[in-house]
Amino acid sequence: MTRGPVDATTTDAWKALTELRAGFEPDLRSWFADDPGRASRFTYQAADLHVDLSKDLITDDLLACLLALAEQVGLEARRDAMLSGERINVTEDRAVLHTALRLPADASLVLDGTDVVPGVHETLAKMYAFAGRVRSGEWTGVTGERIRTVVNIGIGGSDLGPVMAYEALEPFHHPEIECRFISNIDPTDAGQKLKGLDPATTLFVVSSKTFSTLETLTNARLARAWLLDALAEHGDVDPADAVRKHFVAVSTALDKVADFGIDPENAFGFWDWVGGRYSVDSAIGTSLAIAIGPERFGEFLDGFHAIDKHFAETPLAQNVPALMGLLNVWYVNFLDAQTHAVLPYSQLLHRFPAYLQQLTMESNGKSVRWDGTAVTTDTGEVFWGEPGTNGQHAFYQLIHQGTRVIPADFIAFANPAYPLVDTSDGQDVDVHELFLANFFAQTQALAFGKTDEQVRAEGTPEHIVNARVFSGNRPTTSIMAPALTPGVLGQLIALYEHITFTQGVVWGVDSFDQWGVELGKQLAQQISSAVSGDASTARQQDTSTQSLIAYYREKRQ
C-alpha cells in the first residue's frame, strides 16, 4: 500500500526556506563578481546534457535547504518506489513504469510476478519489423504501391509526443516517407491533413489504448470513409482488404480493433502502467519508428535510459532532474512564479514547449494530494514558449522588464542540423554562431540587466532612462548538448519527466492520473444531441449554454 504524502509545509526544510525567502534579495551581479567558481559549481552533466544553473536564483544555503526538503519529503524513496513498480498511481491503482519502456533487453523488472522487460522488447521487435517493411517498400497498399505517407491519428499523448519528435528529428527522416498527424476533432484538421494525399500510398496509424477515444475514433472513421471513397476510383477494390492494408492500430482492445476492420495482427499494444503523456517511447511511437527507422528509434530509447540511470543513481546534490524540480518548487512556492518558459534555440524543437505543456500541466495541475486530502501549497505552473529568436521579437519584453518572475529554460546545441554560411557581404558568417550569440546574450541580459548608470553613460536623455533600465536577476537555466540527435531528444524528454516527478513528490500529488480532463468530455457527449436539435436535452442545460446552442443552430448553414 502506497504511503500518504509528507506535508512539505510541516518540514524543517520548508520552515528554513520560508525564513530564507524573508530576507532574500537576489543579486546575480554580485554573486558572480564575488564568487569566481559560481559557474563551475552550479554546472552539471547528465549524459550528453550540459546544464548550467548558475544564472538561476540559487545560493549554497538555498541549495542545502532544497536538498533537505527532498530528503524530508522522501523524494528518493518515492523515486525508488516508482522505478520498482509500486502502484504509486493510487487513484487508478496502477504502477508507473514508463521507464521500463527503455530498459535494455538484458535488464529485469518484475511486476506482479512477471518480468515486464521481455514483453517490452517483443513489442519493440514487432514494431521494428513492421517499420522496416514499410520503409523498404515491402508493405504495400491494396493496389500494390508502396507507402509514401503515414498518417498518425491520435490525441493528447498519442499525438503530442509523436509529432514533436517527428519534427525534432527531421534530418533523420526516410527520404521517401512523410508523416502527418491528425488529432483535433475539428474536421478542418482531418480535411487539411488528407488534402493532396494519394489513398493508394497512404497508411493510417490509429493510436488509442482503449480504441474508444471520441476524437481519435471519429477521425479514424473519417479517414476510413475518405480512403474507401477515393480508392473506389481505382476500380474494383475490396473494402475490407483496403482497410487491412491501409490501417494499423496502437491499442490493446483487439476486439474493437477487429470490429473497425483492422487485422489484430497489425495492432501494437502497450500497458496500463504507461500513461499517455509518457508513451512516445512505446508503440505510440510507431509512426516515428517508420520515419527514422528502428536503429535511430533504439538510440532514442537509449537517451531516455541514460537520464533514467542518472536520476536513479546520482546523489541528489548532483542530480540534474531533482535539482531542476526543486528549483521550480522554490520559484512557484516562494517567489510566486506562475509560469515557466521553455525557449529552444533550435527550430526543430518548435513543438517541444507544447509537448511539455501536457507533460507538466496534466501531471501536476492538481488540488488534491495522492491520499485524497487537499494540497497545502500552490501546485503546477503554466509552461509555454517558442523557439528563439522568434520569441525575442514577441514576448521577451515581458520576461526582461515585466513585473512577474518567469523562470526560463534555454536549450541549444553546439552543432546545427543545417550548417549554413552567409557570404553576402564578402565575409563568411557562420549563421549558427550568430544564432547562438543570441542564446548566450539573452541569458546574460536576463541575469545581469542594465543599470541606470550604464544607460546614462550611453548619453540617454534622462526622461527615458528608466524605460531602458533592465533590473536583471531574471532566472534562467541553460541546457546544451553537442547536437540534436535521437539520443539527445530522448534525454531531454526524460529530463523533464523526472523534473515533473520531483515537483509532484514535494507537492504530494499523484502526477500520473488526469481526472481533470474527463468532465468536459462527459458533458460533451451529453450535450451533443442538443447541438443536433434535441429540444428536451437543450432545456436541461444552463441558460448560457442554451443560448449558445440556439445561436449556433440559427447561424449554421
QUIFENHU-V996383 format. One record per residue. N is the residue number from 1. PHI is phi in whole degrees, 0 to 359 (none if undefined). Layout:
N;PHI  N;PHI
This chain:
1;none  2;291  3;287  4;291  5;287  6;279  7;287  8;302  9;289  10;265  11;278  12;297  13;295  14;296  15;297  16;295  17;295  18;297  19;293  20;297  21;296  22;301  23;249  24;277  25;229  26;297  27;211  28;298  29;302  30;290  31;300  32;288  33;295  34;272  35;223  36;301  37;267  38;300  39;299  40;290  41;291  42;254  43;248  44;227  45;238  46;229  47;54  48;270  49;268  50;260  51;240  52;254  53;260  54;291  55;266  56;280  57;275  58;228  59;231  60;298  61;296  62;296  63;300  64;299  65;294  66;293  67;293  68;295  69;298  70;302  71;295  72;284  73;267  74;78  75;302  76;294  77;295  78;293  79;302  80;295  81;297  82;298  83;294  84;270  85;98  86;297  87;280  88;278  89;275  90;285  91;288  92;248  93;52  94;230  95;288  96;234  97;230  98;302  99;295  100;290  101;295  102;242  103;290  104;294  105;298  106;270  107;278  108;217  109;214  110;266  111;235  112;52  113;85  114;236  115;285  116;278  117;296  118;302  119;295  120;300  121;283  122;294  123;294  124;299  125;298  126;295  127;296  128;296  129;297  130;295  131;302  132;297  133;293  134;292  135;296  136;279  137;94  138;296  139;281  140;238  141;284  142;293  143;267  144;91  145;272  146;289  147;279  148;240  149;224  150;249  151;249  152;273  153;247  154;193  155;209  156;63  157;296  158;276  159;232  160;300  161;293  162;301  163;290  164;299  165;292  166;299  167;294  168;294  169;254  170;307  171;296  172;257  173;291  174;297  175;291  176;246  177;232  178;252  179;249  180;234  181;224  182;248  183;227  184;285  185;286  186;306  187;299  188;300  189;299  190;296  191;300  192;290  193;288  194;273  195;299  196;82  197;276  198;266  199;300  200;292  201;241  202;248  203;241  204;254  205;248  206;264  207;249  208;201  209;304  210;269  211;52  212;220  213;298  214;306  215;297  216;294  217;290  218;298  219;294  220;295  221;293  222;299  223;295  224;297  225;297  226;300  227;299  228;291  229;296  230;289  231;290  232;300  233;289  234;276  235;110  236;281  237;244  238;287  239;301  240;295  241;293  242;297  243;295  244;296  245;273  246;240  247;228  248;231  249;228  250;247  251;192  252;252  253;268  254;295  255;294  256;288  257;300  258;294  259;300  260;289  261;114  262;274  263;293  264;305  265;294  266;255  267;246  268;246  269;260  270;213  271;241  272;289  273;269  274;245  275;286  276;305  277;282  278;245  279;246  280;298  281;269  282;259  283;296  284;303  285;274  286;303  287;297  288;294  289;298  290;294  291;292  292;255  293;91  294;302  295;297  296;291  297;296  298;299  299;296  300;304  301;295  302;299  303;296  304;305  305;296  306;299  307;284  308;304  309;296  310;301  311;295  312;282  313;246  314;274  315;306  316;302  317;294  318;237  319;271  320;298  321;299  322;296  323;297  324;292  325;294  326;295  327;299  328;297  329;298  330;302  331;293  332;288  333;269  334;239  335;249  336;61  337;289  338;249  339;226  340;217  341;267  342;240  343;235  344;283  345;272  346;197  347;300  348;296  349;264  350;294  351;261  352;295  353;301  354;296  355;299  356;292  357;301  358;293  359;305  360;275  361;278  362;286  363;283  364;245  365;278  366;230  367;243  368;232  369;279  370;290  371;262  372;92  373;272  374;292  375;294  376;251  377;218  378;295  379;229  380;70  381;210  382;279  383;268  384;200  385;156  386;214  387;294  388;280  389;266  390;305  391;297  392;300  393;264  394;230  395;239  396;297  397;308  398;296  399;291  400;286  401;233  402;285  403;265  404;255  405;282  406;232  407;302  408;223  409;259  410;260  411;236  412;210  413;229  414;292  415;242  416;279  417;290  418;232  419;286  420;240  421;237  422;269  423;248  424;295  425;260  426;80  427;238  428;275  429;253  430;289  431;294  432;294  433;293  434;298  435;299  436;289  437;300  438;293  439;304  440;294  441;293  442;293  443;293  444;293  445;295  446;294  447;287  448;254  449;63  450;209  451;279  452;295  453;297  454;296  455;296  456;296  457;297  458;275  459;83  460;289  461;304  462;301  463;289  464;242  465;302  466;299  467;292  468;255  469;275  470;244  471;291  472;70  473;59  474;264  475;287  476;223  477;245  478;253  479;241  480;232  481;210  482;300  483;197  484;273  485;254  486;305  487;296  488;293  489;298  490;300  491;296  492;297  493;297  494;297  495;305  496;286  497;302  498;280  499;300  500;299  501;300  502;301  503;298  504;298  505;295  506;300  507;279  508;77  509;261  510;277  511;281  512;237  513;253  514;203  515;296  516;296  517;270  518;277  519;300  520;300  521;294  522;296  523;295  524;299  525;294  526;290  527;277  528;304  529;292  530;295  531;297  532;278  533;119  534;286  535;293  536;293  537;292  538;299  539;294  540;279  541;273  542;294  543;295  544;296  545;295  546;303  547;296  548;295  549;294  550;298  551;298  552;301  553;293  554;291  555;269  556;293  557;270
